[in-house]
Structure formats: C-alpha cells, structure tokens
Amino acid sequence: MNDESIRKSLEAIARQAIPDNINLWPRLAARLERKETTSMNRKWRLVWTVLLVLLGLFALTGVAYAFYRYFNNDAGCNP
C-alpha cells in the first residue's frame, strides 16, 4: 500500500465519527514517519532490559550469599 491509499482509507473511516472540518493526515503522517525511526529504540530497550535483569540477578545472588554466610553456622565454613 502506498501513502495515498492509506490516507484515503483512514479518511473514509474517520468521516464516520469525526467532523469534516478536522484534518487528521498531518498527525498520522508524523506518527508514520516516527515509527520508521524507532527500530534503534527497540534495540536499546532490549539492551537495557537485559542489563537490568542481569543486575537484578547479581544483586539477588549477592543477597542470597550474604544470608547464607550469615546464617550458616558450620565451623568449617566461617574463617
């Protein structure tokens, strides 16, 4: 589909609920243009999500190890 057919389809749908004196195409075109450039944002969002998950796992592991060392009363474990 090209931009013209998309515009015509959206205008036909919008006429059912929106008055004729409102032009929706400039807002829709701006959104369509911005959507094409968001692929890098998804990549960085994935990178940050993985980093935060790893950081959370390291923190959880550290806390679990600290509790294990604190509550473990084996004579051979504590120096």
Backbone as JSON Lines, residues from 0, in Angstrom:
{"i":0,"aa":"M","n":[0.84,-1.19,0.0],"ca":[0.0,0.0,0.0],"c":[0.88,1.24,0.0]}
{"i":1,"aa":"N","n":[0.42,2.23,-0.7],"ca":[1.16,3.48,-0.7],"c":[0.49,4.48,0.25]}
{"i":2,"aa":"D","n":[1.15,5.6,0.44],"ca":[0.65,6.59,1.38],"c":[-0.72,7.14,0.98]}
{"i":3,"aa":"E","n":[-0.94,7.27,-0.31],"ca":[-2.21,7.84,-0.77],"c":[-3.38,6.92,-0.47]}
{"i":4,"aa":"S","n":[-3.21,5.63,-0.68],"ca":[-4.32,4.7,-0.39],"c":[-4.55,4.58,1.11]}
{"i":5,"aa":"I","n":[-3.49,4.66,1.89],"ca":[-3.65,4.64,3.35],"c":[-4.41,5.88,3.8]}
{"i":6,"aa":"R","n":[-4.02,7.02,3.23],"ca":[-4.68,8.28,3.61],"c":[-6.17,8.23,3.26]}
{"i":7,"aa":"K","n":[-6.5,7.75,2.09],"ca":[-7.91,7.67,1.68],"c":[-8.7,6.72,2.57]}
{"i":8,"aa":"S","n":[-8.1,5.6,2.91],"ca":[-8.79,4.64,3.78],"c":[-9.03,5.22,5.16]}
{"i":9,"aa":"L","n":[-8.03,5.86,5.71],"ca":[-8.18,6.45,7.04],"c":[-9.17,7.6,7.05]}
{"i":10,"aa":"E","n":[-9.18,8.39,5.99],"ca":[-10.16,9.47,5.91],"c":[-11.57,8.92,5.82]}
{"i":11,"aa":"A","n":[-11.76,7.84,5.09],"ca":[-13.09,7.24,4.97],"c":[-13.57,6.71,6.32]}
{"i":12,"aa":"I","n":[-12.67,6.11,7.05],"ca":[-13.03,5.61,8.38],"c":[-13.3,6.76,9.34]}
{"i":13,"aa":"A","n":[-12.48,7.79,9.27],"ca":[-12.61,8.91,10.2],"c":[-13.88,9.71,9.96]}
{"i":14,"aa":"R","n":[-14.36,9.76,8.73],"ca":[-15.58,10.51,8.43],"c":[-16.79,9.98,9.19]}
{"i":15,"aa":"Q","n":[-16.75,8.75,9.58],"ca":[-17.89,8.16,10.27],"c":[-18.07,8.77,11.67]}
{"i":16,"aa":"A","n":[-16.98,9.17,12.33],"ca":[-17.1,9.65,13.7],"c":[-16.5,11.03,13.93]}
{"i":17,"aa":"I","n":[-15.8,11.58,12.95],"ca":[-15.12,12.85,13.12],"c":[-15.68,13.85,12.11]}
{"i":18,"aa":"P","n":[-15.9,15.09,12.53],"ca":[-16.43,16.11,11.61],"c":[-15.51,16.34,10.42]}
{"i":19,"aa":"D","n":[-16.06,16.85,9.33],"ca":[-15.31,17.06,8.09],"c":[-14.28,18.18,8.19]}
{"i":20,"aa":"N","n":[-14.42,19.08,9.13],"ca":[-13.5,20.22,9.19],"c":[-12.2,19.89,9.93]}
{"i":21,"aa":"I","n":[-12.0,18.66,10.33],"ca":[-10.77,18.26,11.02],"c":[-9.92,17.43,10.05]}
{"i":22,"aa":"N","n":[-8.65,17.83,9.89],"ca":[-7.73,17.12,9.01],"c":[-6.8,16.25,9.87]}
{"i":23,"aa":"L","n":[-6.93,14.94,9.74],"ca":[-6.14,14.02,10.55],"c":[-4.8,13.64,9.91]}
{"i":24,"aa":"W","n":[-4.66,13.85,8.61],"ca":[-3.49,13.35,7.91],"c":[-2.16,13.9,8.44]}
{"i":25,"aa":"P","n":[-2.01,15.18,8.77],"ca":[-0.71,15.65,9.26],"c":[-0.26,14.91,10.53]}
{"i":26,"aa":"R","n":[-1.16,14.65,11.45],"ca":[-0.8,13.91,12.66],"c":[-0.44,12.47,12.34]}
{"i":27,"aa":"L","n":[-1.22,11.84,11.47],"ca":[-0.95,10.45,11.12],"c":[0.37,10.31,10.36]}
{"i":28,"aa":"A","n":[0.63,11.23,9.47],"ca":[1.88,11.18,8.7],"c":[3.08,11.34,9.63]}
{"i":29,"aa":"A","n":[2.97,12.24,10.6],"ca":[4.07,12.42,11.54],"c":[4.3,11.15,12.35]}
{"i":30,"aa":"R","n":[3.24,10.49,12.76],"ca":[3.39,9.23,13.5],"c":[4.0,8.14,12.65]}
{"i":31,"aa":"L","n":[3.58,8.05,11.39],"ca":[4.14,7.04,10.5],"c":[5.63,7.27,10.26]}
{"i":32,"aa":"E","n":[6.03,8.51,10.12],"ca":[7.45,8.82,9.91],"c":[8.26,8.49,11.16]}
{"i":33,"aa":"R","n":[7.73,8.79,12.33],"ca":[8.45,8.48,13.57],"c":[8.56,6.99,13.81]}
{"i":34,"aa":"K","n":[7.58,6.21,13.38],"ca":[7.6,4.77,13.6],"c":[8.75,4.1,12.87]}
{"i":35,"aa":"E","n":[9.11,4.62,11.72],"ca":[10.2,4.04,10.95],"c":[11.54,4.22,11.64]}
{"i":36,"aa":"T","n":[11.7,5.25,12.44],"ca":[12.98,5.51,13.1],"c":[13.05,4.92,14.5]}
{"i":37,"aa":"T","n":[12.04,4.18,14.94],"ca":[12.07,3.64,16.29],"c":[12.75,2.29,16.4]}
{"i":38,"aa":"S","n":[13.28,1.76,15.3],"ca":[13.94,0.45,15.37],"c":[15.16,0.49,16.28]}
{"i":39,"aa":"M","n":[15.89,1.59,16.28],"ca":[17.03,1.71,17.18],"c":[16.57,1.76,18.63]}
{"i":40,"aa":"N","n":[15.44,2.39,18.9],"ca":[14.93,2.47,20.26],"c":[14.6,1.08,20.79]}
{"i":41,"aa":"R","n":[14.06,0.22,19.96],"ca":[13.75,-1.14,20.4],"c":[15.02,-1.89,20.75]}
{"i":42,"aa":"K","n":[16.05,-1.68,19.96],"ca":[17.34,-2.34,20.22],"c":[17.88,-1.89,21.58]}
{"i":43,"aa":"W","n":[17.87,-0.6,21.81],"ca":[18.41,-0.1,23.08],"c":[17.52,-0.5,24.25]}
{"i":44,"aa":"R","n":[16.22,-0.57,24.03],"ca":[15.31,-1.01,25.09],"c":[15.61,-2.45,25.47]}
{"i":45,"aa":"L","n":[15.89,-3.28,24.48],"ca":[16.25,-4.67,24.74],"c":[17.58,-4.76,25.48]}
{"i":46,"aa":"V","n":[18.56,-3.96,25.07],"ca":[19.86,-3.96,25.75],"c":[19.71,-3.54,27.21]}
{"i":47,"aa":"W","n":[18.98,-2.48,27.45],"ca":[18.79,-2.01,28.83],"c":[18.0,-3.03,29.66]}
{"i":48,"aa":"T","n":[17.03,-3.68,29.06],"ca":[16.26,-4.69,29.78],"c":[17.15,-5.85,30.19]}
{"i":49,"aa":"V","n":[17.99,-6.31,29.27],"ca":[18.91,-7.42,29.6],"c":[19.89,-6.99,30.69]}
{"i":50,"aa":"L","n":[20.42,-5.78,30.58],"ca":[21.35,-5.29,31.61],"c":[20.68,-5.18,32.98]}
{"i":51,"aa":"L","n":[19.46,-4.69,33.01],"ca":[18.76,-4.57,34.29],"c":[18.42,-5.93,34.88]}
{"i":52,"aa":"V","n":[18.06,-6.89,34.03],"ca":[17.78,-8.24,34.52],"c":[19.06,-8.86,35.1]}
{"i":53,"aa":"L","n":[20.17,-8.7,34.4],"ca":[21.43,-9.23,34.91],"c":[21.84,-8.56,36.2]}
{"i":54,"aa":"L","n":[21.68,-7.25,36.28],"ca":[22.0,-6.53,37.51],"c":[21.12,-7.01,38.66]}
{"i":55,"aa":"G","n":[19.85,-7.23,38.38],"ca":[18.95,-7.75,39.41],"c":[19.34,-9.14,39.86]}
{"i":56,"aa":"L","n":[19.74,-9.99,38.92],"ca":[20.18,-11.34,39.29],"c":[21.45,-11.31,40.13]}
{"i":57,"aa":"F","n":[22.4,-10.43,39.76],"ca":[23.62,-10.3,40.56],"c":[23.3,-9.81,41.97]}
{"i":58,"aa":"A","n":[22.41,-8.84,42.09],"ca":[22.03,-8.33,43.4],"c":[21.34,-9.41,44.22]}
{"i":59,"aa":"L","n":[20.42,-10.13,43.62],"ca":[19.72,-11.2,44.32],"c":[20.68,-12.3,44.75]}
{"i":60,"aa":"T","n":[21.61,-12.65,43.88],"ca":[22.61,-13.66,44.22],"c":[23.49,-13.19,45.36]}
{"i":61,"aa":"G","n":[23.87,-11.93,45.34],"ca":[24.7,-11.37,46.42],"c":[23.98,-11.38,47.75]}
{"i":62,"aa":"V","n":[22.71,-11.02,47.74],"ca":[21.93,-11.03,48.98],"c":[21.75,-12.45,49.49]}
{"i":63,"aa":"A","n":[21.48,-13.38,48.58],"ca":[21.32,-14.78,48.99],"c":[22.62,-15.32,49.58]}
{"i":64,"aa":"Y","n":[23.75,-15.0,48.99],"ca":[25.04,-15.45,49.51],"c":[25.32,-14.82,50.87]}
{"i":65,"aa":"A","n":[24.98,-13.56,51.04],"ca":[25.18,-12.9,52.34],"c":[24.35,-13.57,53.42]}
{"i":66,"aa":"F","n":[23.09,-13.88,53.12],"ca":[22.26,-14.58,54.1],"c":[22.8,-15.97,54.39]}
{"i":67,"aa":"Y","n":[23.27,-16.65,53.37],"ca":[23.84,-17.98,53.58],"c":[25.05,-17.91,54.5]}
{"i":68,"aa":"R","n":[25.94,-16.94,54.25],"ca":[27.14,-16.81,55.09],"c":[26.77,-16.39,56.51]}
{"i":69,"aa":"Y","n":[25.75,-15.56,56.65],"ca":[25.38,-15.07,57.98],"c":[24.69,-16.15,58.81]}
{"i":70,"aa":"F","n":[23.81,-16.92,58.19],"ca":[23.04,-17.9,58.93],"c":[23.65,-19.3,58.95]}
{"i":71,"aa":"N","n":[24.7,-19.54,58.18],"ca":[25.34,-20.84,58.18],"c":[26.28,-20.93,59.39]}
{"i":72,"aa":"N","n":[26.04,-21.88,60.26],"ca":[26.83,-21.98,61.49],"c":[27.83,-23.12,61.46]}
{"i":73,"aa":"D","n":[28.17,-23.61,60.26],"ca":[29.17,-24.66,60.17],"c":[30.53,-24.12,60.6]}
{"i":74,"aa":"A","n":[31.23,-24.92,61.37],"ca":[32.54,-24.49,61.86],"c":[33.54,-24.41,60.71]}
{"i":75,"aa":"G","n":[33.43,-25.26,59.71],"ca":[34.38,-25.26,58.61],"c":[34.11,-24.18,57.58]}
{"i":76,"aa":"C","n":[32.96,-23.56,57.61],"ca":[32.59,-22.57,56.6],"c":[33.07,-21.18,56.97]}
{"i":77,"aa":"N","n":[32.96,-20.79,58.21],"ca":[33.36,-19.45,58.65],"c":[34.81,-19.44,59.04]}
{"i":78,"aa":"P","n":[35.6,-18.49,58.53],"ca":[37.03,-18.44,58.89],"c":[37.27,-17.96,60.29]}
